[in-house]
Amino acid sequence: MTRGKLATVVLAIALSMAQSSRPRSASPADEVIAREKAAFDAWRRQDKAFYDDYWASDMTEFMPGSPRLTTKQEMMPGFAEMSRRWQLGPLKMIDPKVRFYGGVALLTYTEDVTGSYDGQPSHYSGKVTMVYVKQNGKWRGVHYHESKD
């Protein structure tokens, strides 16, 4: 092999390795799933400031056992107490799917949750739907619906 051909081969290999070692940007679906996982981690840290930013001002949720729709304005004053009572283990997100409708993302998945409530062990699985809207360049939660299996 001539020096010119060898140099071309070496350059091609080096460029290929450089491209494969670059961090890949996350897909929009990966961004939404990462945001959901970050919210779960913030709950575990009892990070009220995260949730104040994460939830859009018109955020609502339906939770198992709750007789009605709850708003962000109702949830935030009791956040510290509720996150203290619900001590959660790591999130097990099973088969997450994200669909997009313009600036709206619909995340659905099955969850498996362990932890404790008021010091008593707790474990349940359920179905989750989280609706996100893209505001000022980031995904913010506008509606959460959870149902136990």
N, C-alpha and C positions, 0 to 999 in steps of 0.2 A: 504494500500500500504506500502510495506517495505521501510526502509530508502534507501536502495540500488536502488530500482526502482524509488523512488522519485528523488533521486540525478541524475539518468540517464535522467529522463524526464526534469528536470530543466536544465541540461547541454545541452540537445538537443534543447530546446527552446532558450537558450542563444546563442548557435552556430548559429541557424537559424536567430535570430535577428541580430547578428553581421555580417553575410553574407549579409543580405538584406540592412543593413545600409552602407555598403561599397560603395563608388562611383563606378559606372560602367564605364568601359572605353568606349569611343565613338567608334562606328562602323566606318569603312572607309567612308561610305556615309555621316554619321553625321559630320565627319571631313571636308569633302569637302563643305557641306552646311554651316558649321560654318565659313569656310574660306571665302566663298562668302559674308556672312552677315558681317564679319569683314571688308571686302573690302568696302562694302557700308557704314559702320560706319566710316571708315577712310576717305572716300570721304567727308562725312558730317563734319569731323574735319579738312578737307583740309590738310591731312597728306601725304605729298609728299614722305617722307622717307618710309612709309609703302608701297606705290605703287612701289617705286623703287625696293624694295625687293620682293613684291608680284608678280609683272609681271616678267616673264622670260625675258632674254635679247632679245629674238626673238619674243616677244609678238606682236600680231596684233589684229586689231578689225575692224568690219563693224558696223557702226551706222546708224540709220535712217537718211535719208537726206544727208548722206555723199556719194559722188560719187565714192569713192575708198577705198581700204584697207589702214588703217593707222598703222604705226609701233610705238613701244615703243619709239624709238629714236625721232620720230616726236611729240609724245604726251607729253613726260616729260617736255620739255622746257615751254610749255603752261599750265602745270598742275595747277599752283596756280591761274592763271587767269580763267581757265575753271571751277575749283571747286568753285571759288568765284562767278561766274556768275550763276552756277547751284546750288542753295540751295535746297537740297533734304530733304524730311520728312523721316520717318521710312520706311524701305523696307517691302513691302507686297509680299512675295514669295509664290505663289500659286502652289500647286501640284509639288514640286521639285522631280525630278528623277535623280539618279546617276547610270551610267553604267561604268564598269571598263574593261579596255583592257590592262592587264599587269600594267605598271606604268603610265597609262593614264586614267584619269577620265573624263567622259562627263556628265556635269550637264545641265539639261534642266528644265525650269520652266516658268510660266506666272508671270509677275510682274504687280503690280499696284503702280504707282509712283505719289506722290504729292510733291509739293514744289513751287519753283519760278525760273524763268529765267530772269535775268536782272531786278529783282524786280517785275515782272509780274507773277501772279499765274499760275501754270501749273499743269495739271493732265493728265496722259495717262496710258494706259495699253499696254503691249507688250509681245512678246515671246523672251526668252533669251536662248542662248546656250553658255556655257563657257567650254572650254577645259583646263583641268589641267594636269600637268605632275609632278610626284614626283621627286624632286631634293633635295639632301642632307637632306632627311627625312621630307620635307614639300611640301605641294601642292602649285605649282606656276602656275599662269595663262599664257597660251600660245596663246589662241585665244578667243575672245569675239564677239558674234554676237547678235545684238538686232534689233528687228523689231516691229514697232508699229502696234497695231490692227487697 
